[in-house]
Amino acid sequence: MMILGVEPAAVYAAGGPLPDRMSEVDFVGALIGEPVEVVTCETVDLEVPTSTEIVIEGHVSVTEFAAEGPMGEYGGCNVLVGRRGRLCMCCATVAT
């Protein structure tokens, strides 16, 4: 799943190291100083913040692969071309 147009703290929580057993949603709430409201996705058993602008639901295939990269990461690291599981999209939702 991919989400776009979220609270910047959510981007940090998704990519940063969190203590064991700490929920990303609870961590974001602590950073912004208020609880984060979530809603269940339509086709996958996950929750996303209600403030999300775009939700792309799907699953990563364990049998189909595609080339990914090269790309630069936000921390200054470079990622070379590699084969990764293909994202099979099931649903896309846009906030109105």
One Martini backbone bead per residue (centre of mass of N, CA, C, O) as a GRO file, in nm:
protein
   96
    1MET     BB    1   0.100   0.033   0.016
    2MET     BB    2   0.003   0.377  -0.056
    3ILE     BB    3   0.061   0.712   0.070
    4LEU     BB    4  -0.070   1.045   0.009
    5GLY     BB    5  -0.095   1.329   0.180
    6VAL     BB    6   0.048   1.354   0.465
    7GLU     BB    7   0.168   1.384   0.749
    8PRO     BB    8   0.498   1.431   0.802
    9ALA     BB    9   0.515   1.236   1.048
   10ALA     BB   10   0.435   0.979   0.882
   11VAL     BB   11   0.689   0.962   0.713
   12TYR     BB   12   0.883   0.928   0.947
   13ALA     BB   13   0.751   0.672   1.077
   14ALA     BB   14   0.775   0.481   0.823
   15GLY     BB   15   1.117   0.518   0.810
   16GLY     BB   16   1.166   0.486   1.106
   17PRO     BB   17   1.281   0.402   1.408
   18LEU     BB   18   1.104   0.200   1.638
   19PRO     BB   19   0.993   0.084   1.900
   20ASP     BB   20   0.888  -0.177   2.028
   21ARG     BB   21   0.537  -0.186   2.005
   22MET     BB   22   0.515   0.073   1.830
   23SER     BB   23   0.298   0.266   1.684
   24GLU     BB   24   0.279   0.478   1.426
   25VAL     BB   25   0.021   0.627   1.511
   26ASP     BB   26   0.112   0.696   1.802
   27PHE     BB   27   0.367   0.851   1.720
   28VAL     BB   28   0.230   1.073   1.558
   29GLY     BB   29   0.050   1.177   1.786
   30ALA     BB   30   0.287   1.264   1.967
   31LEU     BB   31   0.412   1.469   1.766
   32ILE     BB   32   0.127   1.644   1.719
   33GLY     BB   33  -0.065   1.627   1.994
   34GLU     BB   34  -0.272   1.407   1.863
   35PRO     BB   35  -0.489   1.207   1.756
   36VAL     BB   36  -0.523   0.962   1.502
   37GLU     BB   37  -0.731   0.923   1.251
   38VAL     BB   38  -0.885   0.622   1.124
   39VAL     BB   39  -0.919   0.398   0.836
   40THR     BB   40  -1.035   0.146   0.658
   41CYS     BB   41  -0.970  -0.022   0.403
   42GLU     BB   42  -1.120  -0.173   0.121
   43THR     BB   43  -0.895  -0.437   0.043
   44VAL     BB   44  -0.726  -0.408   0.308
   45ASP     BB   45  -0.593  -0.491   0.642
   46LEU     BB   46  -0.584  -0.159   0.690
   47GLU     BB   47  -0.477   0.159   0.817
   48VAL     BB   48  -0.556   0.511   0.770
   49PRO     BB   49  -0.548   0.825   0.760
   50THR     BB   50  -0.807   1.053   0.709
   51SER     BB   51  -0.600   1.278   0.574
   52THR     BB   52  -0.558   1.129   0.326
   53GLU     BB   53  -0.548   1.182  -0.018
   54ILE     BB   54  -0.397   0.903  -0.116
   55VAL     BB   55  -0.486   0.556  -0.192
   56ILE     BB   56  -0.286   0.259  -0.251
   57GLU     BB   57  -0.390  -0.060  -0.307
   58GLY     BB   58  -0.221  -0.377  -0.218
   59HIS     BB   59   0.034  -0.610  -0.329
   60VAL     BB   60   0.323  -0.801  -0.292
   61SER     BB   61   0.485  -1.000  -0.488
   62VAL     BB   62   0.645  -1.337  -0.484
   63THR     BB   63   0.659  -1.391  -0.825
   64GLU     BB   64   0.683  -1.088  -0.912
   65PHE     BB   65   0.924  -0.886  -1.092
   66ALA     BB   66   1.115  -0.569  -1.073
   67ALA     BB   67   1.282  -0.304  -1.155
   68GLU     BB   68   1.478  -0.095  -0.924
   69GLY     BB   69   1.616   0.185  -1.010
   70PRO     BB   70   1.797   0.423  -0.945
   71MET     BB   71   1.835   0.595  -0.619
   72GLY     BB   72   1.775   0.850  -0.389
   73GLU     BB   73   1.791   0.904  -0.062
   74TYR     BB   74   1.724   1.118   0.201
   75GLY     BB   75   2.011   1.031   0.352
   76GLY     BB   76   2.222   0.998   0.084
   77CYS     BB   77   2.168   0.737  -0.038
   78ASN     BB   78   2.234   0.482  -0.272
   79VAL     BB   79   2.037   0.294  -0.505
   80LEU     BB   80   2.045   0.026  -0.678
   81VAL     BB   81   1.969  -0.194  -0.893
   82GLY     BB   82   1.673  -0.401  -0.839
   83ARG     BB   83   1.483  -0.673  -0.740
   84ARG     BB   84   1.128  -0.650  -0.696
   85GLY     BB   85   0.831  -0.667  -0.589
   86ARG     BB   86   0.530  -0.640  -0.727
   87LEU     BB   87   0.274  -0.409  -0.743
   88CYS     BB   88  -0.066  -0.497  -0.684
   89MET     BB   89  -0.336  -0.325  -0.771
   90CYS     BB   90  -0.676  -0.277  -0.630
   91CYS     BB   91  -0.688   0.036  -0.520
   92ALA     BB   92  -0.818   0.380  -0.546
   93THR     BB   93  -0.812   0.674  -0.332
   94VAL     BB   94  -0.979   0.996  -0.316
   95ALA     BB   95  -1.013   1.282  -0.180
   96THR     BB   96  -1.303   1.523  -0.139
   0.00000   0.00000   0.00000
